[in-house]
Amino acid sequence: MLKTHEMLSSVSRKGNYWDNAVAESFFAASKPRGSFFSNYTNRENATRDIMDYIEMFYNSNRRHSYLGYVSPKEFEKLWLLKKTCLTKVSIFT
């Protein structure tokens, strides 16, 4: 079917699982919330609910390995606290 429509598959070799890691992480995190088990009356309601989840929770609250396994919100709090402490120390020295 892919050849018929001149498309390329995005799946890598057998055993290389990282192609879908981001999508699987997202869906695993969203299942407990139940967004994807809701019966929406129209596409607009579904889109609004899913975008709300992505913007208000998933992107800001999930832990990121790049940030030392803390959420962006927690990372920002720690950064501001560190910056405040360094500013106070530099004032008194």
N, C-alpha and C positions, 0 to 999 in steps of 0.2 A: 504494500500500500504506500509506503514511503517513497519508493522509486516511482510509482505511478504519478505522484504529485511533486516529484523532484525535490523531496525533503530529505534531510539528514537526521539521523538519530542522535540524541545527545547523551546516550548511555555509553559509559566507558567499558573497558574490558571486564570480564567476569572477575569478581573479587574486589573491584574498585568501587567501594560503596559511597564515596564522598560526593558524588554527583547530586544525590538527593538528600544529603545531610541537613541542609538548611530547611528544605520543605518539610522533611520528617520532624525536625525539631519544632517548627512552627505548629504543625498539626498536632503533635504530641502535647504541646503546651496549651493548645486551644481546646482540646477535648474535655478536660475537667470543667471548663467554663460552660460548655454545652452549646456554643454558637453554631456548630456545624450539625447539631441534631435538632435544631429548631425548624419548625414549619413556617416559612415566610410566605406572606400573601403575595409579595411581588419582589422583583429583583432589587428595587430601590431600597426596601427595608433590609434585605439581606446585606447589600453593599454597605449601607450605613452602619449596621451592627458590626460587621467584620472590620470595617475601617476604624470604628471606634475602639475595638479591641486592639487592633494593631497599633494605633497611635497613642491610646491612653494607657495601655498596659504592656503589651508585648515589647515594643521598642524601648520603653523607659524602665520597666521593672525586671525584665529577664536578665540573668547574669551573663556577662560576656567574658570569655577567656582572655581577650585582649586587655581587659580592664582589671585583671587579677581576680576574676570570677566574682565580681560585684556588679550590681546593676548600674546603669548610667546615673540614675538618681542618687544612689549611694556613693558612687565615684565622685559626683559633683559636690556632694556634701563634704566628703573627706578632703577634696581639693580645696574647697573654700575654707574649711577649718584649718588646714595646713597653711594656706596663704595668710589667713588672719593671724595665726600664731607667729609666723615668720615676720609679719609686719609689726606686731607688738614687740617682738624681740629686737628688731632693728631700730625701733624708736628709742629703746632704753639703752642701747649700746653705743 
